[in-house]
């Protein structure tokens, strides 16, 4: 099969795309698999290709109007020289307008250089070996770009001193597959370029019929039209995925179809919010409430039945009504008669961190009430436009709680805590964005813990200020402490830790606190000069527009891949750190033996409830599908518990009975 001949603009795009493909292999925060690398390479290459052919078409359209024999090379050379001259070096402290201007100049210059390369290849166009020469040039550019990534010397951010990786599930990148991927990407890109050329030609001919002139006069319109069609396809795919995920987030698990019977829990017969109004994550959190007997069994002390109240998104049609429903649930359950209450700010899907909540219930011996209010049922990446709603709702609830606390005698007021994770951090922290640090006390909040705060959270940025990332942080005003990595918190003295009342934790290799739009146009401070990078940042890598953004987004997708019942510390996983952080910052007492029991129980419950949900889904099937599904669940459970022999159905059911409520005497045990 003959290699298709491409027009000159497409060849320029391939050269710039090949350069992007080679540079896209540099390491970032977390390990990546072959498929991850394929996505990063594909997106970076396609973006570079699209930019180059669109600008290249415009430059060649301009050149055709000049009465000069070598107009195209002159225009490309001039563009490259001017663009690269005006494009100054960009650093993390450049303001957005200046950084974007420099980036634009640099990318224009790069497109001009790619155009010059295409001009050189044009000399062999139509001649024997011309196509092979073009393909070889593209491959050579890609290999040279790959060599600039310092392979073998640059290090992934999650890599530890002993060679291990601080991740839930480190991914392997096969050298052989990566090489094949490079060749495959080049061939695929060549084919896509050919298809794009055809589509661009169709649009250009259509424009000529409407506007007059020849198709060559409208080649730029054709290129832009082809690019727009590609983006339109992508937007349609995202919209379809959003609709599907909305249905998934609203549906209850098979294991949680029955409403709770405890009056202390939302959705019970005594509750003001019916079980039919719950979302998947809300129902999970409410169904998995700790029982008083289980707390007593773990803590070896008397315990009360904890309170859990939740306002799901479907519970009401406005934030005001949703907040009012939650406050009514607090009043109904006599939550303010408990010694401790806490608001847990959920992620976009409505998920509440059960490790934090269960730790709270264990440490208070059940003498507590936990609340949460949802603002979306979609994954956090698709819930970004709903964070303002989440903040507004949270403010209403906190204001209502504070009003009730102030109406009580001071000696009888419960302590009021706050916890946030991931997008839930942004939702709850932005309550304080426009006020002074002292406002946290003004809200009546005794203490707070936030883990994995997103990079675009305004209050977090204000707390951090202009301090360089290479500087070890100290406890700030109003007892606020923001870390660059968990090691910062561990290195504080016991006296300094005791001063902290509002803790903002993050792992150094967590992409959530690092992923933000400015990665497109300027380098982040965590990719600063050698010796200034914080713990967990990659070593030996460089900021690259588009590529660093896409690579960090890929890390974002891989940041949390936990194995049920096995706690790790790294990426966006904070299960190891949360229990002790809650104990210290919220000032809740427990002995070493009790903390050991709590940590064991947390792991058991995670495994037990995950298996219960999966097993219920399997049993809901019929015939052969049920047997196959049960076999798959048992096989997964075998890996999760590291069993030497495959687990049977009886083994799985035993784990579910014993691990969903550690410390109790489950029926049938």
PEUR-V342635 format. One line per field, one symbol per residue. ss: DSSP state (H for helix, E for strand, L for the rest). psi: psi as a letter, one per 20 degrees, with the letter a starting at -180 (. if undefined). A space follows every 50 residues. Layout:
ss->???
psi->???
This chain:
ss->LLLLLLLHHHHHHHHHHHHHHHHLLLLLLLLLLHHHHHHHHHHHHHHHHH HHHHHHHHHHHHHLLLLLLLHHHHHHHHHHHHHHHHLLLLLLLLLHHHHH HHHHHHHHHHHHHHHHHHHHHHLLLLLLLHHHHHHHHHHHHHHHHHHLLL LLLLELLLELLLLLELLLLLLLLLHHHHHHHHHHHHHHHHHHHHHHHHHH HHHHHHHHHHHLLLHHHHHHHHHHHHHHHHHHHHHHHHHHHHHHHHHHHH LLLHHHLLLLLLLLELLLLLLLLLHHHLLHHHHHHHHLLLLHHHHHHHHL LLLLLLEEEEELHHHLLLHHHHHHHHHHHHHHLLHHHLLEEEEEELLLLL LLLHHHHHHHHHHLLLLEEEEEELLLLLLHHHLHHHHHHHHHHHHHHHHH HHHHHHLLLHHHLLEEEEEEELHHHHHHHHHHLLLLLLHHHHLLLLEEEE ELLLLLLHHHHHHHLLLLLLLLLLLLHHHEEELLLHHHHHHLLHHHHHHL LEEEELLLLLLLLLLLHHHHLLLLHHHLLLLLLLLLLLELLLLLLLHHHH HHHHHHHLLLLLELLELLLELLELHHHHHHHHHHHLLLLLLHHHHHHHHH HHHHHHHHHHHHHHHHHHHLLLHHHHHHHHHHHHHHHHHHLLLLLLLLHH HHHHHHHHHLLLLLLLLLL
psi->pqpqpqrhhhhghhghhhghgghiiqqcgrqqrghghggggggggggggg gghghgggghhghiiplphlgghgggggggggghghnrpprijqrggggh gggggghghhhgghhgghgghhhjpirpjggggghhggggggghghhijl pihqqqhiprhjirpmqgnqqpopgghgghhggggggghgghhgghgggh hggghghhhgirarhhhkhghgghggghhghgggghgggghggghggghh qqqhikhpqqipijppirhiqioqhijqrghghgghhjqqqghhgghgik qqqroqppqporgihrjqhghghggghhhgggjlhjiripqqpoorahij ppohggghgghghjkimrpqqqpqirjqqhhjjhijhhggggggggghgg ggghghiqphiipqqorqpqpchhggghhihjhjrrhihghhijogrqpp plpqhkoggghhghbjpqiippqrpaqkkpoprhrhhgghiqrhghhhhp iopnqqqhjoigjiprhihgiqqrhikaqpiiqrpiqqpjrqppqgghgg ghhghghjinmqppioprorckpjhhhgghgggghilpqqrgghhghghg hggghggghghggghhhgiirqchhgggghggghgghghhjlqhqpqrhh gghgggghihmqirnqpj.
